[in-house]
């Protein structure tokens, strides 16, 4: 099972000038307007443990910013949080260790 990354964005921090609209007509002939904000997830160099439980750990792995140019001020909108299931990792380590022992018992 892959780890999950949760993105939390404070939408009140989005600059209205960064929103862009896309309008199209769907197959039923209805005009649909969508509003987008382009964002970027910036990974941090080393993930930071935030919280842990019996069989899980939660890490901050990055932060989210509005997309812009180098010269523009962009807002930090939120964090990228990764959840890891430590129970699965422990079981995989045990399974691998068992496999090594079995290989040593082979006659060839």
PDB file as gemmi writes it, atoms N, CA and C in Angstrom:
CRYST1    1.000    1.000    1.000  90.00  90.00  90.00 P 1                      
ATOM      1  N   UNK A   1       0.833  -1.188   0.000  1.00  0.00           N  
ATOM      2  CA  UNK A   1       0.000   0.000   0.000  1.00  0.00           C  
ATOM      3  C   UNK A   1       0.870   1.241   0.000  1.00  0.00           C  
ATOM      4  N   UNK A   2       0.566   2.167  -0.875  1.00  0.00           N  
ATOM      5  CA  UNK A   2       1.331   3.397  -0.942  1.00  0.00           C  
ATOM      6  C   UNK A   2       0.927   4.347   0.166  1.00  0.00           C  
ATOM      7  N   UNK A   3       1.869   5.215   0.550  1.00  0.00           N  
ATOM      8  CA  UNK A   3       1.560   6.245   1.526  1.00  0.00           C  
ATOM      9  C   UNK A   3       0.646   7.274   0.881  1.00  0.00           C  
ATOM     10  N   UNK A   4      -0.158   7.924   1.682  1.00  0.00           N  
ATOM     11  CA  UNK A   4      -1.067   8.953   1.197  1.00  0.00           C  
ATOM     12  C   UNK A   4      -0.512  10.321   1.557  1.00  0.00           C  
ATOM     13  N   UNK A   5      -0.717  11.283   0.663  1.00  0.00           N  
ATOM     14  CA  UNK A   5      -0.315  12.664   0.923  1.00  0.00           C  
ATOM     15  C   UNK A   5      -1.583  13.497   0.976  1.00  0.00           C  
ATOM     16  N   UNK A   6      -1.784  14.182   2.078  1.00  0.00           N  
ATOM     17  CA  UNK A   6      -2.949  15.024   2.283  1.00  0.00           C  
ATOM     18  C   UNK A   6      -2.543  16.480   2.080  1.00  0.00           C  
ATOM     19  N   UNK A   7      -3.266  17.209   1.216  1.00  0.00           N  
ATOM     20  CA  UNK A   7      -3.001  18.617   0.982  1.00  0.00           C  
ATOM     21  C   UNK A   7      -4.111  19.430   1.621  1.00  0.00           C  
ATOM     22  N   UNK A   8      -3.765  20.351   2.499  1.00  0.00           N  
ATOM     23  CA  UNK A   8      -4.739  21.226   3.140  1.00  0.00           C  
ATOM     24  C   UNK A   8      -4.444  22.657   2.720  1.00  0.00           C  
ATOM     25  N   UNK A   9      -5.455  23.317   2.146  1.00  0.00           N  
ATOM     26  CA  UNK A   9      -5.274  24.668   1.625  1.00  0.00           C  
ATOM     27  C   UNK A   9      -6.216  25.614   2.350  1.00  0.00           C  
ATOM     28  N   UNK A  10      -5.668  26.741   2.814  1.00  0.00           N  
ATOM     29  CA  UNK A  10      -6.475  27.809   3.391  1.00  0.00           C  
ATOM     30  C   UNK A  10      -6.938  28.691   2.234  1.00  0.00           C  
ATOM     31  N   UNK A  11      -8.150  28.469   1.741  1.00  0.00           N  
ATOM     32  CA  UNK A  11      -8.634  29.158   0.541  1.00  0.00           C  
ATOM     33  C   UNK A  11      -8.784  30.663   0.752  1.00  0.00           C  
ATOM     34  N   UNK A  12      -8.869  31.112   1.986  1.00  0.00           N  
ATOM     35  CA  UNK A  12      -8.973  32.553   2.235  1.00  0.00           C  
ATOM     36  C   UNK A  12      -7.677  33.288   1.897  1.00  0.00           C  
ATOM     37  N   UNK A  13      -6.562  32.547   1.779  1.00  0.00           N  
ATOM     38  CA  UNK A  13      -5.274  33.159   1.448  1.00  0.00           C  
ATOM     39  C   UNK A  13      -5.030  33.280  -0.057  1.00  0.00           C  
ATOM     40  N   UNK A  14      -5.900  32.684  -0.881  1.00  0.00           N  
ATOM     41  CA  UNK A  14      -5.717  32.749  -2.329  1.00  0.00           C  
ATOM     42  C   UNK A  14      -6.007  34.161  -2.812  1.00  0.00           C  
ATOM     43  N   UNK A  15      -5.071  34.726  -3.551  1.00  0.00           N  
ATOM     44  CA  UNK A  15      -5.272  36.052  -4.115  1.00  0.00           C  
ATOM     45  C   UNK A  15      -6.261  35.943  -5.278  1.00  0.00           C  
ATOM     46  N   UNK A  16      -7.287  36.755  -5.248  1.00  0.00           N  
ATOM     47  CA  UNK A  16      -8.331  36.708  -6.287  1.00  0.00           C  
ATOM     48  C   UNK A  16      -7.743  36.915  -7.678  1.00  0.00           C  
ATOM     49  N   UNK A  17      -6.655  37.683  -7.781  1.00  0.00           N  
ATOM     50  CA  UNK A  17      -6.037  37.938  -9.088  1.00  0.00           C  
ATOM     51  C   UNK A  17      -5.398  36.676  -9.674  1.00  0.00           C  
ATOM     52  N   UNK A  18      -5.179  35.675  -8.860  1.00  0.00           N  
ATOM     53  CA  UNK A  18      -4.570  34.425  -9.329  1.00  0.00           C  
ATOM     54  C   UNK A  18      -5.596  33.426  -9.854  1.00  0.00           C  
ATOM     55  N   UNK A  19      -6.886  33.694  -9.632  1.00  0.00           N  
ATOM     56  CA  UNK A  19      -7.926  32.787 -10.108  1.00  0.00           C  
ATOM     57  C   UNK A  19      -8.126  32.972 -11.607  1.00  0.00           C  
ATOM     58  N   UNK A  20      -8.330  31.858 -12.294  1.00  0.00           N  
ATOM     59  CA  UNK A  20      -8.609  31.936 -13.733  1.00  0.00           C  
ATOM     60  C   UNK A  20      -9.859  31.112 -14.009  1.00  0.00           C  
ATOM     61  N   UNK A  21     -10.623  31.593 -14.989  1.00  0.00           N  
ATOM     62  CA  UNK A  21     -11.891  30.941 -15.317  1.00  0.00           C  
ATOM     63  C   UNK A  21     -11.788  30.245 -16.660  1.00  0.00           C  
ATOM     64  N   UNK A  22     -12.467  29.128 -16.758  1.00  0.00           N  
ATOM     65  CA  UNK A  22     -12.558  28.360 -17.992  1.00  0.00           C  
ATOM     66  C   UNK A  22     -14.046  28.086 -18.232  1.00  0.00           C  
ATOM     67  N   UNK A  23     -14.553  28.525 -19.385  1.00  0.00           N  
ATOM     68  CA  UNK A  23     -15.949  28.312 -19.720  1.00  0.00           C  
ATOM     69  C   UNK A  23     -16.042  27.434 -20.958  1.00  0.00           C  
ATOM     70  N   UNK A  24     -16.936  26.457 -20.902  1.00  0.00           N  
ATOM     71  CA  UNK A  24     -17.144  25.568 -22.048  1.00  0.00           C  
ATOM     72  C   UNK A  24     -18.593  25.099 -22.063  1.00  0.00           C  
ATOM     73  N   UNK A  25     -18.992  24.517 -23.162  1.00  0.00           N  
ATOM     74  CA  UNK A  25     -20.337  23.962 -23.299  1.00  0.00           C  
ATOM     75  C   UNK A  25     -20.223  22.448 -23.235  1.00  0.00           C  
ATOM     76  N   UNK A  26     -20.995  21.838 -22.331  1.00  0.00           N  
ATOM     77  CA  UNK A  26     -20.923  20.382 -22.193  1.00  0.00           C  
ATOM     78  C   UNK A  26     -21.783  19.695 -23.251  1.00  0.00           C  
ATOM     79  N   UNK A  27     -21.819  18.378 -23.227  1.00  0.00           N  
ATOM     80  CA  UNK A  27     -22.533  17.622 -24.267  1.00  0.00           C  
ATOM     81  C   UNK A  27     -24.049  17.811 -24.211  1.00  0.00           C  
ATOM     82  N   UNK A  28     -24.569  18.324 -23.098  1.00  0.00           N  
ATOM     83  CA  UNK A  28     -25.999  18.612 -22.977  1.00  0.00           C  
ATOM     84  C   UNK A  28     -26.345  20.031 -23.424  1.00  0.00           C  
ATOM     85  N   UNK A  29     -25.330  20.773 -23.910  1.00  0.00           N  
ATOM     86  CA  UNK A  29     -25.551  22.140 -24.365  1.00  0.00           C  
ATOM     87  C   UNK A  29     -25.551  23.171 -23.253  1.00  0.00           C  
ATOM     88  N   UNK A  30     -25.184  22.766 -22.032  1.00  0.00           N  
ATOM     89  CA  UNK A  30     -25.140  23.690 -20.895  1.00  0.00           C  
ATOM     90  C   UNK A  30     -23.775  24.368 -20.839  1.00  0.00           C  
ATOM     91  N   UNK A  31     -23.787  25.656 -20.543  1.00  0.00           N  
ATOM     92  CA  UNK A  31     -22.523  26.385 -20.402  1.00  0.00           C  
ATOM     93  C   UNK A  31     -22.008  26.179 -18.975  1.00  0.00           C  
ATOM     94  N   UNK A  32     -20.777  25.710 -18.873  1.00  0.00           N  
ATOM     95  CA  UNK A  32     -20.149  25.415 -17.582  1.00  0.00           C  
ATOM     96  C   UNK A  32     -18.965  26.364 -17.391  1.00  0.00           C  
ATOM     97  N   UNK A  33     -18.886  26.972 -16.213  1.00  0.00           N  
ATOM     98  CA  UNK A  33     -17.741  27.820 -15.882  1.00  0.00           C  
ATOM     99  C   UNK A  33     -17.031  27.206 -14.681  1.00  0.00           C  
ATOM    100  N   UNK A  34     -15.739  27.015 -14.838  1.00  0.00           N  
ATOM    101  CA  UNK A  34     -14.911  26.485 -13.756  1.00  0.00           C  
ATOM    102  C   UNK A  34     -13.923  27.568 -13.334  1.00  0.00           C  
ATOM    103  N   UNK A  35     -13.582  27.579 -12.046  1.00  0.00           N  
ATOM    104  CA  UNK A  35     -12.602  28.523 -11.529  1.00  0.00           C  
ATOM    105  C   UNK A  35     -11.420  27.728 -10.990  1.00  0.00           C  
ATOM    106  N   UNK A  36     -10.222  28.078 -11.443  1.00  0.00           N  
ATOM    107  CA  UNK A  36      -9.006  27.365 -11.056  1.00  0.00           C  
ATOM    108  C   UNK A  36      -8.024  28.305 -10.366  1.00  0.00           C  
ATOM    109  N   UNK A  37      -7.229  27.747  -9.483  1.00  0.00           N  
ATOM    110  CA  UNK A  37      -6.074  28.426  -8.913  1.00  0.00           C  
ATOM    111  C   UNK A  37      -4.905  27.462  -9.066  1.00  0.00           C  
ATOM    112  N   UNK A  38      -3.893  27.880  -9.815  1.00  0.00           N  
ATOM    113  CA  UNK A  38      -2.730  27.022 -10.010  1.00  0.00           C  
ATOM    114  C   UNK A  38      -1.853  27.078  -8.761  1.00  0.00           C  
ATOM    115  N   UNK A  39      -1.544  25.907  -8.253  1.00  0.00           N  
ATOM    116  CA  UNK A  39      -0.732  25.815  -7.042  1.00  0.00           C  
ATOM    117  C   UNK A  39       0.466  24.910  -7.295  1.00  0.00           C  
ATOM    118  N   UNK A  40       1.432  25.023  -6.415  1.00  0.00           N  
ATOM    119  CA  UNK A  40       2.648  24.204  -6.501  1.00  0.00           C  
ATOM    120  C   UNK A  40       2.898  23.594  -5.122  1.00  0.00           C  
ATOM    121  N   UNK A  41       3.241  22.314  -5.099  1.00  0.00           N  
ATOM    122  CA  UNK A  41       3.671  21.665  -3.863  1.00  0.00           C  
ATOM    123  C   UNK A  41       5.193  21.689  -3.854  1.00  0.00           C  
ATOM    124  N   UNK A  42       5.760  22.329  -2.845  1.00  0.00           N  
ATOM    125  CA  UNK A  42       7.213  22.444  -2.710  1.00  0.00           C  
ATOM    126  C   UNK A  42       7.664  21.457  -1.643  1.00  0.00           C  
ATOM    127  N   UNK A  43       8.412  20.418  -2.040  1.00  0.00           N  
ATOM    128  CA  UNK A  43       8.873  19.459  -1.032  1.00  0.00           C  
ATOM    129  C   UNK A  43       9.942  20.084  -0.141  1.00  0.00           C  
ATOM    130  N   UNK A  44       9.947  19.686   1.128  1.00  0.00           N  
ATOM    131  CA  UNK A  44      11.012  20.145   2.017  1.00  0.00           C  
ATOM    132  C   UNK A  44      12.147  19.124   1.969  1.00  0.00           C  
ATOM    133  N   UNK A  45      13.349  19.544   2.344  1.00  0.00           N  
ATOM    134  CA  UNK A  45      14.530  18.677   2.224  1.00  0.00           C  
ATOM    135  C   UNK A  45      14.395  17.411   3.058  1.00  0.00           C  
ATOM    136  N   UNK A  46      13.908  17.558   4.272  1.00  0.00           N  
ATOM    137  CA  UNK A  46      13.782  16.393   5.149  1.00  0.00           C  
ATOM    138  C   UNK A  46      12.415  16.419   5.797  1.00  0.00           C  
ATOM    139  N   UNK A  47      11.648  15.336   5.617  1.00  0.00           N  
ATOM    140  CA  UNK A  47      10.308  15.314   6.188  1.00  0.00           C  
ATOM    141  C   UNK A  47      10.384  15.405   7.712  1.00  0.00           C  
ATOM    142  N   UNK A  48       9.364  16.031   8.306  1.00  0.00           N  
ATOM    143  CA  UNK A  48       9.345  16.265   9.751  1.00  0.00           C  
ATOM    144  C   UNK A  48       8.181  15.504  10.377  1.00  0.00           C  
ATOM    145  N   UNK A  49       8.489  14.705  11.385  1.00  0.00           N  
ATOM    146  CA  UNK A  49       7.456  13.953  12.100  1.00  0.00           C  
ATOM    147  C   UNK A  49       6.579  14.926  12.875  1.00  0.00           C  
ATOM    148  N   UNK A  50       5.273  14.850  12.639  1.00  0.00           N  
ATOM    149  CA  UNK A  50       4.317  15.717  13.322  1.00  0.00           C  
ATOM    150  C   UNK A  50       3.644  14.968  14.470  1.00  0.00           C  
ATOM    151  N   UNK A  51       3.207  13.741  14.172  1.00  0.00           N  
ATOM    152  CA  UNK A  51       2.445  12.965  15.145  1.00  0.00           C  
ATOM    153  C   UNK A  51       2.557  11.491  14.793  1.00  0.00           C  
ATOM    154  N   UNK A  52       2.372  10.618  15.783  1.00  0.00           N  
ATOM    155  CA  UNK A  52       2.396   9.183  15.495  1.00  0.00           C  
ATOM    156  C   UNK A  52       1.420   8.457  16.407  1.00  0.00           C  
ATOM    157  N   UNK A  53       1.031   7.279  15.953  1.00  0.00           N  
ATOM    158  CA  UNK A  53       0.137   6.422  16.726  1.00  0.00           C  
ATOM    159  C   UNK A  53       0.731   5.027  16.799  1.00  0.00           C  
ATOM    160  N   UNK A  54      -0.095   4.046  17.165  1.00  0.00           N  
ATOM    161  CA  UNK A  54       0.388   2.677  17.311  1.00  0.00           C  
ATOM    162  C   UNK A  54       0.950   2.102  16.013  1.00  0.00           C  
ATOM    163  N   UNK A  55       0.270   2.388  14.893  1.00  0.00           N  
ATOM    164  CA  UNK A  55       0.725   1.789  13.630  1.00  0.00           C  
ATOM    165  C   UNK A  55       0.768   2.808  12.484  1.00  0.00           C  
ATOM    166  N   UNK A  56       0.929   4.096  12.822  1.00  0.00           N  
ATOM    167  CA  UNK A  56       0.994   5.125  11.784  1.00  0.00           C  
ATOM    168  C   UNK A  56       1.871   6.284  12.239  1.00  0.00           C  
ATOM    169  N   UNK A  57       2.360   7.018  11.264  1.00  0.00           N  
ATOM    170  CA  UNK A  57       3.132   8.237  11.508  1.00  0.00           C  
ATOM    171  C   UNK A  57       2.673   9.292  10.518  1.00  0.00           C  
ATOM    172  N   UNK A  58       2.659  10.549  10.949  1.00  0.00           N  
ATOM    173  CA  UNK A  58       2.251  11.656  10.100  1.00  0.00           C  
ATOM    174  C   UNK A  58       3.428  12.618   9.986  1.00  0.00           C  
ATOM    175  N   UNK A  59       3.823  12.918   8.743  1.00  0.00           N  
ATOM    176  CA  UNK A  59       4.975  13.771   8.473  1.00  0.00           C  
ATOM    177  C   UNK A  59       4.572  14.980   7.643  1.00  0.00           C  
ATOM    178  N   UNK A  60       5.197  16.127   7.900  1.00  0.00           N  
ATOM    179  CA  UNK A  60       5.100  17.258   6.982  1.00  0.00           C  
ATOM    180  C   UNK A  60       6.175  17.024   5.932  1.00  0.00           C  
ATOM    181  N   UNK A  61       5.755  16.981   4.664  1.00  0.00           N  
ATOM    182  CA  UNK A  61       6.696  16.701   3.575  1.00  0.00           C  
ATOM    183  C   UNK A  61       6.864  17.879   2.623  1.00  0.00           C  
ATOM    184  N   UNK A  62       6.059  18.917   2.810  1.00  0.00           N  
ATOM    185  CA  UNK A  62       6.170  20.072   1.924  1.00  0.00           C  
ATOM    186  C   UNK A  62       5.163  21.135   2.291  1.00  0.00           C  
ATOM    187  N   UNK A  63       5.119  22.171   1.448  1.00  0.00           N  
ATOM    188  CA  UNK A  63       4.122  23.219   1.622  1.00  0.00           C  
ATOM    189  C   UNK A  63       3.564  23.608   0.265  1.00  0.00           C  
ATOM    190  N   UNK A  64       2.431  24.284   0.274  1.00  0.00           N  
ATOM    191  CA  UNK A  64       1.703  24.609  -0.940  1.00  0.00           C  
ATOM    192  C   UNK A  64       1.714  26.113  -1.138  1.00  0.00           C  
ATOM    193  N   UNK A  65       2.068  26.554  -2.348  1.00  0.00           N  
ATOM    194  CA  UNK A  65       2.084  27.980  -2.676  1.00  0.00           C  
ATOM    195  C   UNK A  65       1.315  28.235  -3.964  1.00  0.00           C  
ATOM    196  N   UNK A  66       0.899  29.480  -4.139  1.00  0.00           N  
ATOM    197  CA  UNK A  66       0.299  29.883  -5.400  1.00  0.00           C  
ATOM    198  C   UNK A  66       1.384  29.895  -6.467  1.00  0.00           C  
ATOM    199  N   UNK A  67       1.025  29.507  -7.684  1.00  0.00           N  
ATOM    200  CA  UNK A  67       1.973  29.539  -8.783  1.00  0.00           C  
ATOM    201  C   UNK A  67       2.185  30.984  -9.204  1.00  0.00           C  
ATOM    202  N   UNK A  68       3.428  31.368  -9.385  1.00  0.00           N  
ATOM    203  CA  UNK A  68       3.762  32.721  -9.806  1.00  0.00           C  
ATOM    204  C   UNK A  68       5.175  32.766 -10.359  1.00  0.00           C  
ATOM    205  N   UNK A  69       5.608  33.944 -10.753  1.00  0.00           N  
ATOM    206  CA  UNK A  69       6.979  34.102 -11.245  1.00  0.00           C  
ATOM    207  C   UNK A  69       7.900  34.408 -10.074  1.00  0.00           C  
ATOM    208  N   UNK A  70       9.199  34.393 -10.339  1.00  0.00           N  
ATOM    209  CA  UNK A  70      10.181  34.667  -9.283  1.00  0.00           C  
ATOM    210  C   UNK A  70      10.000  36.064  -8.689  1.00  0.00           C  
ATOM    211  N   UNK A  71       9.576  37.019  -9.520  1.00  0.00           N  
ATOM    212  CA  UNK A  71       9.449  38.404  -9.076  1.00  0.00           C  
ATOM    213  C   UNK A  71       8.159  38.682  -8.305  1.00  0.00           C  
ATOM    214  N   UNK A  72       7.197  37.770  -8.379  1.00  0.00           N  
ATOM    215  CA  UNK A  72       5.906  37.979  -7.723  1.00  0.00           C  
ATOM    216  C   UNK A  72       5.914  37.440  -6.297  1.00  0.00           C  
ATOM    217  N   UNK A  73       5.169  38.116  -5.441  1.00  0.00           N  
ATOM    218  CA  UNK A  73       4.950  37.583  -4.098  1.00  0.00           C  
ATOM    219  C   UNK A  73       3.839  36.553  -4.177  1.00  0.00           C  
ATOM    220  N   UNK A  74       4.101  35.378  -3.636  1.00  0.00           N  
ATOM    221  CA  UNK A  74       3.075  34.335  -3.605  1.00  0.00           C  
ATOM    222  C   UNK A  74       2.814  33.954  -2.159  1.00  0.00           C  
ATOM    223  N   UNK A  75       1.621  33.524  -1.897  1.00  0.00           N  
ATOM    224  CA  UNK A  75       1.226  33.138  -0.542  1.00  0.00           C  
ATOM    225  C   UNK A  75       1.455  31.656  -0.313  1.00  0.00           C  
ATOM    226  N   UNK A  76       1.834  31.340   0.921  1.00  0.00           N  
ATOM    227  CA  UNK A  76       1.834  29.941   1.341  1.00  0.00           C  
ATOM    228  C   UNK A  76       0.397  29.617   1.727  1.00  0.00           C  
ATOM    229  N   UNK A  77      -0.178  28.632   1.058  1.00  0.00           N  
ATOM    230  CA  UNK A  77      -1.588  28.302   1.241  1.00  0.00           C  
ATOM    231  C   UNK A  77      -1.828  27.159   2.215  1.00  0.00           C  
ATOM    232  N   UNK A  78      -0.813  26.337   2.450  1.00  0.00           N  
ATOM    233  CA  UNK A  78      -1.020  25.198   3.333  1.00  0.00           C  
ATOM    234  C   UNK A  78       0.150  24.248   3.323  1.00  0.00           C  
ATOM    235  N   UNK A  79      -0.089  23.049   3.832  1.00  0.00           N  
ATOM    236  CA  UNK A  79       0.962  22.054   4.005  1.00  0.00           C  
ATOM    237  C   UNK A  79       0.647  20.765   3.248  1.00  0.00           C  
ATOM    238  N   UNK A  80       1.706  20.035   2.930  1.00  0.00           N  
ATOM    239  CA  UNK A  80       1.586  18.686   2.387  1.00  0.00           C  
ATOM    240  C   UNK A  80       1.949  17.732   3.523  1.00  0.00           C  
ATOM    241  N   UNK A  81       1.007  16.892   3.889  1.00  0.00           N  
ATOM    242  CA  UNK A  81       1.175  15.970   5.007  1.00  0.00           C  
ATOM    243  C   UNK A  81       1.104  14.538   4.476  1.00  0.00           C  
ATOM    244  N   UNK A  82       2.063  13.703   4.873  1.00  0.00           N  
ATOM    245  CA  UNK A  82       2.103  12.308   4.429  1.00  0.00           C  
ATOM    246  C   UNK A  82       1.851  11.390   5.615  1.00  0.00           C  
ATOM    247  N   UNK A  83       0.958  10.420   5.405  1.00  0.00           N  
ATOM    248  CA  UNK A  83       0.668   9.408   6.417  1.00  0.00           C  
ATOM    249  C   UNK A  83       1.369   8.116   6.033  1.00  0.00           C  
ATOM    250  N   UNK A  84       2.060   7.504   6.984  1.00  0.00           N  
ATOM    251  CA  UNK A  84       2.729   6.231   6.742  1.00  0.00           C  
ATOM    252  C   UNK A  84       2.164   5.185   7.689  1.00  0.00           C  
ATOM    253  N   UNK A  85       1.887   4.009   7.140  1.00  0.00           N  
ATOM    254  CA  UNK A  85       1.406   2.883   7.931  1.00  0.00           C  
ATOM    255  C   UNK A  85       2.636   2.099   8.387  1.00  0.00           C  
ATOM    256  N   UNK A  86       3.024   2.243   9.634  1.00  0.00           N  
ATOM    257  CA  UNK A  86       4.228   1.573  10.135  1.00  0.00           C  
ATOM    258  C   UNK A  86       3.990   0.086  10.358  1.00  0.00           C  
ATOM    259  N   UNK A  87       2.747  -0.331  10.554  1.00  0.00           N  
ATOM    260  CA  UNK A  87       2.442  -1.750  10.743  1.00  0.00           C  
ATOM    261  C   UNK A  87       2.800  -2.543   9.489  1.00  0.00           C  
ATOM    262  N   UNK A  88       2.470  -2.003   8.316  1.00  0.00           N  
ATOM    263  CA  UNK A  88       2.798  -2.662   7.048  1.00  0.00           C  
ATOM    264  C   UNK A  88       4.308  -2.773   6.886  1.00  0.00           C  
ATOM    265  N   UNK A  89       5.034  -1.696   7.223  1.00  0.00           N  
ATOM    266  CA  UNK A  89       6.489  -1.712   7.102  1.00  0.00           C  
ATOM    267  C   UNK A  89       7.100  -2.754   8.024  1.00  0.00           C  
ATOM    268  N   UNK A  90       6.587  -2.866   9.246  1.00  0.00           N  
ATOM    269  CA  UNK A  90       7.108  -3.856  10.201  1.00  0.00           C  
ATOM    270  C   UNK A  90       6.834  -5.263   9.674  1.00  0.00           C  
ATOM    271  N   UNK A  91       5.617  -5.514   9.170  1.00  0.00           N  
ATOM    272  CA  UNK A  91       5.279  -6.832   8.623  1.00  0.00           C  
ATOM    273  C   UNK A  91       6.168  -7.184   7.441  1.00  0.00           C  
ATOM    274  N   UNK A  92       6.461  -6.209   6.570  1.00  0.00           N  
ATOM    275  CA  UNK A  92       7.337  -6.471   5.427  1.00  0.00           C  
ATOM    276  C   UNK A  92       8.745  -6.822   5.899  1.00  0.00           C  
ATOM    277  N   UNK A  93       9.231  -6.148   6.938  1.00  0.00           N  
ATOM    278  CA  UNK A  93      10.565  -6.440   7.463  1.00  0.00           C  
ATOM    279  C   UNK A  93      10.596  -7.854   8.042  1.00  0.00           C  
ATOM    280  N   UNK A  94       9.543  -8.235   8.756  1.00  0.00           N  
ATOM    281  CA  UNK A  94       9.473  -9.577   9.332  1.00  0.00           C  
ATOM    282  C   UNK A  94       9.412 -10.615   8.221  1.00  0.00           C  
ATOM    283  N   UNK A  95       8.584 -10.378   7.202  1.00  0.00           N  
ATOM    284  CA  UNK A  95       8.477 -11.302   6.073  1.00  0.00           C  
ATOM    285  C   UNK A  95       9.826 -11.459   5.382  1.00  0.00           C  
ATOM    286  N   UNK A  96      10.516 -10.368   5.177  1.00  0.00           N  
ATOM    287  CA  UNK A  96      11.827 -10.424   4.523  1.00  0.00           C  
ATOM    288  C   UNK A  96      12.838 -11.174   5.388  1.00  0.00           C  
ATOM    289  N   UNK A  97      12.794 -10.966   6.674  1.00  0.00           N  
ATOM    290  CA  UNK A  97      13.713 -11.663   7.571  1.00  0.00           C  
ATOM    291  C   UNK A  97      13.432 -13.164   7.550  1.00  0.00           C  
ATOM    292  N   UNK A  98      12.153 -13.531   7.535  1.00  0.00           N  
ATOM    293  CA  UNK A  98      11.792 -14.951   7.455  1.00  0.00           C  
ATOM    294  C   UNK A  98      12.302 -15.559   6.159  1.00  0.00           C  
ATOM    295  N   UNK A  99      12.199 -14.841   5.073  1.00  0.00           N  
ATOM    296  CA  UNK A  99      12.653 -15.324   3.775  1.00  0.00           C  
ATOM    297  C   UNK A  99      14.148 -15.581   3.752  1.00  0.00           C  
ATOM    298  N   UNK A 100      14.919 -14.734   4.422  1.00  0.00           N  
ATOM    299  CA  UNK A 100      16.368 -14.909   4.476  1.00  0.00           C  
ATOM    300  C   UNK A 100      16.703 -16.177   5.241  1.00  0.00           C  
ATOM    301  N   UNK A 101      16.026 -16.427   6.364  1.00  0.00           N  
ATOM    302  CA  UNK A 101      16.271 -17.632   7.155  1.00  0.00           C  
ATOM    303  C   UNK A 101      15.979 -18.888   6.348  1.00  0.00           C  
ATOM    304  N   UNK A 102      14.875 -18.859   5.599  1.00  0.00           N  
ATOM    305  CA  UNK A 102      14.505 -20.027   4.800  1.00  0.00           C  
ATOM    306  C   UNK A 102      15.545 -20.285   3.713  1.00  0.00           C  
ATOM    307  N   UNK A 103      16.097 -19.234   3.154  1.00  0.00           N  
ATOM    308  CA  UNK A 103      17.090 -19.395   2.087  1.00  0.00           C  
ATOM    309  C   UNK A 103      18.357 -20.048   2.635  1.00  0.00           C  
ATOM    310  N   UNK A 104      18.696 -19.780   3.896  1.00  0.00           N  
ATOM    311  CA  UNK A 104      19.904 -20.349   4.485  1.00  0.00           C  
ATOM    312  C   UNK A 104      19.752 -21.851   4.711  1.00  0.00           C  
ATOM    313  N   UNK A 105      18.531 -22.340   4.849  1.00  0.00           N  
ATOM    314  CA  UNK A 105      18.272 -23.769   5.069  1.00  0.00           C  
ATOM    315  C   UNK A 105      18.322 -24.598   3.795  1.00  0.00           C  
ATOM    316  N   UNK A 106      18.399 -23.948   2.630  1.00  0.00           N  
ATOM    317  CA  UNK A 106      18.403 -24.690   1.373  1.00  0.00           C  
ATOM    318  C   UNK A 106      19.733 -25.459   1.225  1.00  0.00           C  
ATOM    319  N   UNK A 107      19.680 -26.678   0.690  1.00  0.00           N  
ATOM    320  CA  UNK A 107      20.890 -27.504   0.602  1.00  0.00           C  
ATOM    321  C   UNK A 107      21.854 -27.068  -0.502  1.00  0.00           C  
ATOM    322  N   UNK A 108      21.497 -26.156  -1.371  1.00  0.00           N  
ATOM    323  CA  UNK A 108      22.393 -25.745  -2.463  1.00  0.00           C  
ATOM    324  C   UNK A 108      22.797 -24.312  -2.356  1.00  0.00           C  
TER     325      UNK A 108                                                      
END                                                                             
